[in-house]
Amino acid sequence: DQQVKQNSPSLSVQEGRISILNCDYTNSMFDYFLWYKKYPAEGPTFLISISSIKDKNEDGRFTVFLNKSAKHLSLHIVPSQPGDSAVYFCAATVTSGTYKYIFGTGTRLKVLA
Amino acid sequence: NAGVTQTPKFQVLKTGQSMTLQCAQDMNHNSMYWYRQDPGMGLRLIYYSASEGTTDKGEVPDGYNVSRLKKQNFLLGLESAAPSQTSVYFCASSNSLPGQGNEQFFGPGTRLTVL
């Protein structure tokens, strides 16, 4: 049972436009969410996170939105740059009780110059 | 400051062989983790360690063992390799305890093929 889903395996966007990557989760116990970026032959690197008490967190070109009622989060990248081309993973975690840290399956973003 | 390093980068084993994947971090992090990544799937947690000398099972621990004898090292052992263990293995560390939700720092991965 995939508790964290990224339903779009790939996405192509023109340089300078907005990239929107989506993530859905099923477990209402998740209370902290993170996005990681992964280049080929490298490990994932942390990008941005959001607590369930917020609905938006912004860091430069990256903004994460959380809709708890819909169990949905999204990552917006504006403006998109060719260097943003990578695989993006969302992750959801429970910060109390039994440890859970679940990754989605990833979305491959290609930013076209 | 090398961050998280993993050895080897690549390994090919025959079914039934054993081996140990090594992970080291120089950030003085308390917690360390082992994940595997398979095509079309996210990273899945195999084992984690909240501190030196303690380990706990993750989502997919069967067929693996771990040891955390030193704070900076976390070893993943395959007792008797099976083709189903063909995967890319990532080690990670974090400054917080597992469950505090903080970011994890990942190594570059070990690509393991079991024939």
Interface residues (C-beta under 8 A of the other chain):
Chain A: V4 P9 D31 Y32 L34 Y36 A41 E42 G43 P44 T45 F46 S49 S51 F89 A91 T93 V94 T95 S96 G97 Y99 Y101 I102 F103 G104 T105 G106
Chain B: V4 Y33 Y35 G40 M41 G42 L43 R44 L45 Y48 D56 E59 F90 A92 P98 G99 Q100 G101 E103 Q104 F105 F106 G107 P108 G109
